[in-house]
Amino acid sequence: MSLEPEPALLDISGEGIAVVTLNRPAKRNAFDELMIAALSEHFETLKGADHVRAVFVRGAGETFCAGADIDWMRRGGERTEADNEADALDLARMLKHLHDLPQLTVALVQGAAMGGGGGLVAACDVAVSVKGAKFRFSEVRLGLTPATISPYVIEAIGPRMARALFASAEGFDGAYAEKIGLVQYTVDNEAGLTSMMEHLSELALAAAPAPSLTQKRSCATSRHMRSTIIC
């Protein structure tokens, strides 16, 4: 009997470049409780990996992440409200672990990033997408609210654009994602993703580690101060 493959993989090079791979290609790398747990574990490991300078998040196969696994959602209908709240909290924690990593974090998007997959993109510092990749915040079509991903999406694209895309569930491509700030770079194909990965790795390795971490913390502090002033 064959064993199920690991739902998420972590590889760290000797130079200090980490690659986290969503590894459910047959399910278009959709989230379930096992993948969420594996991603959280990898991000927790990387949090204390001082020698790691950049973390790349990518999907195995043809799709970055299709959002929530439909079978997982169906199982949720048979569980208690408390169990489903715990699942949502696990997803929220996983995204926060990624967002708060001290290293440069980069999403490499091919195929599609739907629902929670778009949240994963927004939680990274940098995102690179194939121009033709498909995006959609599709929760409203399922009668759900994008509560777990909304802080990161709003931070990336602003509240007005987020409201429009959350409410309409309108689909858009990588070129539009770049226009609204969900991704910073677009490329023509997956070879372009590899080239950008190499380029961003070189930039991360060329930067002094302490100032890089200080810059990320400074940005976080600035956002908090701005929110406090607005409130």
C-alpha positions as CSV (number, residue, x, y, z in Angstrom):
1,M,0.0,0.0,0.0
2,S,1.5,3.3,-1.1
3,L,1.8,6.1,1.5
4,E,0.3,9.5,0.9
5,P,2.8,12.1,-0.1
6,E,3.7,14.9,2.3
7,P,1.1,17.7,1.8
8,A,3.8,20.4,2.0
9,L,7.6,20.1,1.5
10,L,10.4,22.2,2.9
11,D,13.8,22.3,1.2
12,I,16.7,24.6,2.4
13,S,19.8,25.1,0.4
14,G,23.3,25.4,1.8
15,E,23.3,29.1,0.9
16,G,20.2,29.7,3.0
17,I,17.4,29.8,0.4
18,A,14.2,27.9,1.5
19,V,11.5,26.6,-0.7
20,V,8.1,25.6,0.7
21,T,6.1,23.6,-1.8
22,L,2.4,22.9,-1.6
23,N,2.4,19.3,-2.6
24,R,-1.1,18.2,-3.5
25,P,-1.0,18.6,-7.3
26,A,-3.8,16.1,-7.9
27,K,-6.0,18.4,-5.8
28,R,-4.6,21.5,-7.4
29,N,-2.8,22.2,-4.1
30,A,-6.1,22.9,-2.3
31,F,-6.0,23.4,1.5
32,D,-7.1,20.7,3.9
33,E,-6.3,20.3,7.6
34,L,-3.2,18.3,6.9
35,M,-1.7,20.8,4.4
36,I,-2.4,23.7,6.8
37,A,-0.8,21.8,9.7
38,A,2.3,21.0,7.5
39,L,2.6,24.6,6.3
40,S,2.4,25.9,9.8
41,E,5.1,23.5,11.0
42,H,7.4,24.5,8.1
43,F,6.9,28.3,8.8
44,E,7.5,27.7,12.5
45,T,10.7,25.9,11.7
46,L,11.8,28.8,9.4
47,K,11.1,31.4,12.0
48,G,14.0,30.2,14.0
49,A,16.3,29.4,11.1
50,D,18.7,32.3,11.3
51,H,20.8,31.2,8.3
52,V,17.8,31.3,6.0
53,R,17.7,34.5,4.0
54,A,14.7,34.0,1.7
55,V,11.6,31.8,1.7
56,F,9.9,30.9,-1.6
57,V,6.3,29.5,-1.6
58,R,5.2,27.6,-4.7
59,G,2.8,24.9,-5.8
60,A,3.7,21.5,-7.3
61,G,2.2,20.8,-10.7
62,E,0.2,23.3,-12.8
63,T,-1.6,25.3,-10.0
64,F,-0.3,27.4,-7.2
65,C,-3.3,26.9,-4.9
66,A,-7.0,26.3,-5.6
67,G,-8.1,27.5,-2.2
68,A,-10.0,25.2,0.2
69,D,-10.4,21.5,-0.7
70,I,-14.1,20.9,-1.5
71,D,-13.9,17.5,0.2
72,W,-12.6,19.1,3.3
73,M,-15.4,21.7,3.2
74,R,-18.0,18.9,2.8
75,R,-16.5,17.1,5.9
76,G,-16.9,20.4,7.7
77,G,-20.7,20.2,7.2
78,E,-20.7,17.0,9.4
79,R,-18.6,18.6,12.2
80,T,-19.5,20.8,15.1
81,E,-19.3,24.6,15.0
82,A,-16.4,24.5,17.4
83,D,-14.5,22.1,15.2
84,N,-15.0,24.4,12.1
85,E,-13.9,27.4,14.2
86,A,-10.8,25.5,15.2
87,D,-10.1,24.8,11.5
88,A,-10.5,28.5,10.6
89,L,-8.2,29.4,13.5
90,D,-5.6,27.0,12.3
91,L,-5.7,28.6,8.8
92,A,-5.4,32.1,10.3
93,R,-2.4,31.0,12.4
94,M,-0.7,29.5,9.4
95,L,-1.1,32.7,7.4
96,K,0.2,34.8,10.3
97,H,3.2,32.5,10.7
98,L,4.1,33.1,7.1
99,H,3.4,36.9,7.3
100,D,5.6,37.3,10.4
101,L,8.6,35.4,9.1
102,P,11.8,37.4,9.5
103,Q,13.1,36.4,6.1
104,L,12.1,37.8,2.7
105,T,9.1,35.8,1.6
106,V,8.1,35.3,-2.0
107,A,5.1,33.6,-3.6
108,L,5.7,32.1,-7.1
109,V,2.3,31.8,-8.8
110,Q,1.4,29.7,-11.7
111,G,-2.0,28.4,-12.9
112,A,-4.3,29.8,-10.3
113,A,-4.5,31.3,-6.8
114,M,-8.1,31.0,-5.6
115,G,-9.7,32.0,-2.3
116,G,-7.2,31.1,0.4
117,G,-4.5,30.7,-2.2
118,G,-4.8,34.4,-2.9
119,G,-4.5,35.0,0.8
120,L,-1.2,33.0,0.8
121,V,0.0,35.3,-2.0
122,A,-0.9,38.4,0.0
123,A,0.7,37.2,3.2
124,C,4.1,37.1,1.4
125,D,6.4,40.2,1.1
126,V,6.8,39.7,-2.6
127,A,4.7,37.9,-5.2
128,V,5.6,36.9,-8.8
129,S,2.9,35.6,-11.1
130,V,2.7,34.3,-14.6
131,K,0.6,36.9,-16.5
132,G,-2.1,34.4,-17.4
133,A,-2.5,33.0,-13.9
134,K,-6.1,33.2,-12.6
135,F,-7.1,34.8,-9.3
136,R,-10.4,35.0,-7.5
137,F,-11.6,35.6,-4.0
138,S,-14.5,33.2,-4.4
139,E,-15.7,32.8,-0.8
140,V,-18.9,34.8,-1.4
141,R,-20.0,32.2,-4.0
142,L,-19.8,29.5,-1.3
143,G,-21.7,31.6,1.3
144,L,-18.5,32.3,3.2
145,T,-16.6,35.4,4.3
146,P,-12.9,35.7,3.6
147,A,-12.2,36.6,7.3
148,T,-8.9,34.7,7.6
149,I,-7.3,36.2,4.5
150,S,-8.8,39.7,4.6
151,P,-6.1,41.4,6.7
152,Y,-3.4,40.3,4.3
153,V,-5.3,41.1,1.1
154,I,-6.4,44.5,2.5
155,E,-2.8,45.3,3.3
156,A,-1.7,44.3,-0.2
157,I,-4.4,46.0,-2.3
158,G,-6.2,48.4,-0.1
159,P,-9.7,48.3,1.5
160,R,-11.7,49.6,-1.4
161,M,-10.3,47.2,-4.0
162,A,-10.6,44.4,-1.4
163,R,-14.3,45.2,-0.8
164,A,-15.0,45.1,-4.5
165,L,-13.3,41.8,-5.2
166,F,-14.6,40.1,-2.0
167,A,-18.2,41.2,-2.7
168,S,-18.2,40.4,-6.5
169,A,-15.9,37.3,-6.5
170,E,-14.7,38.7,-9.9
171,G,-11.9,36.7,-11.5
172,F,-8.8,38.4,-12.8
173,D,-5.4,37.5,-14.2
174,G,-1.8,38.0,-13.2
175,A,-1.5,41.2,-15.2
176,Y,-4.4,42.7,-13.3
177,A,-3.1,41.4,-10.0
178,E,0.1,43.4,-10.7
179,K,-1.9,46.5,-11.5
180,I,-3.7,46.4,-8.1
181,G,-0.6,45.4,-6.1
182,L,-1.5,41.8,-5.2
183,V,1.7,40.8,-7.0
184,Q,4.8,43.0,-7.7
185,Y,6.1,41.2,-10.8
186,T,4.6,39.3,-13.7
187,V,6.4,37.0,-16.1
188,D,5.4,35.2,-19.3
189,N,5.8,31.6,-18.2
190,E,7.2,29.3,-15.5
191,A,10.7,29.7,-16.8
192,G,10.2,33.4,-15.9
193,L,9.3,32.3,-12.4
194,T,12.5,30.4,-12.1
195,S,14.5,33.4,-13.4
196,M,12.8,35.7,-10.9
197,M,13.5,33.3,-8.1
198,E,17.2,33.3,-8.9
199,H,17.2,37.1,-9.1
200,L,15.4,37.6,-5.8
201,S,17.6,35.0,-4.2
202,E,20.7,36.9,-5.2
203,L,19.2,40.1,-3.8
204,A,18.3,38.4,-0.5
205,L,21.8,36.9,-0.2
206,A,23.4,40.3,-1.0
207,A,21.6,42.1,1.8
208,A,22.9,42.1,5.4
209,P,20.6,40.0,7.5
210,A,20.1,42.3,10.5
211,P,19.1,45.4,8.5
212,S,16.7,43.3,6.4
213,L,14.9,42.1,9.5
214,T,14.9,45.6,10.9
215,Q,13.2,46.9,7.7
216,K,10.4,44.3,8.0
217,R,9.8,45.2,11.6
218,S,9.9,48.9,10.8
219,C,7.2,48.5,8.2
220,A,5.1,46.5,10.6
221,T,5.4,49.2,13.2
222,S,4.6,51.9,10.7
223,R,1.4,50.1,9.7
224,H,0.3,49.7,13.3
225,M,0.9,53.4,14.0
226,R,-1.0,54.4,10.9
227,S,-4.0,52.2,11.9
228,T,-3.9,53.6,15.5
229,I,-4.0,57.2,14.1
230,I,-6.9,56.4,11.8
231,C,-8.9,54.8,14.5
